[in-house]
Amino acid sequence: METIFHEKQDGSLCAQHCLNSLLQGSYFTAVDLGQLANRLDEEEREQMAEGGVDTEDYKRFLQQPSSNMDDSGYFSVQVISSALQVWGLELVPYCSTDKRAKSALENPSQMQAFICNYKDHWFTIRKIGRQWFNLNSLLTRPQLISDTYLSLFLAQLRNEGYSIFIVSGELPECTADEILSKNPIQVEASSRPKMVHGSVSNESDPDMQAALRLSLQENDCVDGQEVDSDERELQEALRLSLQANSSPEDDGDDEDTLLKKTYKHRSVS
C-alpha cells in the first residue's frame, strides 16, 4: 500500500485529494483549482453579460457567490472536469446514454477509474496494476476492492445517492501501477469497501441488503432503456448474493466464496 499515492483529508480540499489520488501524484494544489474556478466564473459572467449588463438577471448574477468554489475549499464538478482536461481526460456520467457508460454498467472492472460525489465530498475509485482501490481521502489508507465486488459497491453508492462519473482517457504513468502489476496485493477475505458518508459496505449489513434490493428494482440507469442480457445476469447475481447471505449455512463464507457460488449457479442455469 505504501507505493500508492493517497492524500489524507485536509479541510474541505477533497476535490484536490480526489484528483491527485486519481493521477497518483501532487499534480494540483488548492491554488491551481482556485484559478480554474475563477476562469469558469469569468466565462459565466461573460455569457450573462451578453444579455445586457443593465438587466436584472445580470445584476442578480453578480451578487451571487461563485458556483464553482467556496471559502471552505470545495470545488465543483466543472472545476474537476477542467482540471482533467489538462491531461486529456473526460468525465462521463455513470448513469447516461453514452456508450462508455453502458460498457461500465455491463463490466465496471474493465474501466480504469471512477470519481464519486456525495454531499460535497469527492473521492476516487481507481484500478492500479490489475486491482481496484478505494482512494477516499477520509480513509486512513487505500482500500482494496476485488473485481467481483466492484459492481456491488457501485450499486450501493448509487442507491446511497452518490453521483458517479467514469474517467475516460489515458491516465499518466505512475510507479504504483508498475509495481502492483508485477506484485499485486494479497486479498483479505474480511476486506470490504467503506463508504465514509454512508454505511460500511458489507453484504451481511442491513444497509447493504437494502441497497442490493433497490438495485434489483432498477431496470437500468437510463429511463426507458430495455434491460439486456448482461444486466439480467447482474441482477441474478445480486439476487443470489442476497439469498446466500440470508442463509444460516453460509454465515462463515467470505466474499469470494459467496460469489463463486453465484457464478457456479449462473453457469449451471
Secondary structure, 3 states (H helix, E strand, C coil): CCCCCCCCCCCCCHHHHHHHHHHCCCCCCHHHHHHHHHHHHHHHHHHHHCCCCCCHHHHHHHHCCCCCECCCCCECHHHHHHHHHCCCCEEEECCCCCHHHHHHHHCHHHCCEEEEEECCEEEEEEEECCEEEECCCCCCCCEEECHHHHHHHHHHHHHCCCEEEEEECCCCCCHHHHHHHHCCCCCCCCCCCECCCCCECCCCCHHHHHHHHHHHHCCCCCCCCCCCHHHHHHHHHHHHHHHHHHCHHHCCCCHHHHHHHHHHHHHHC
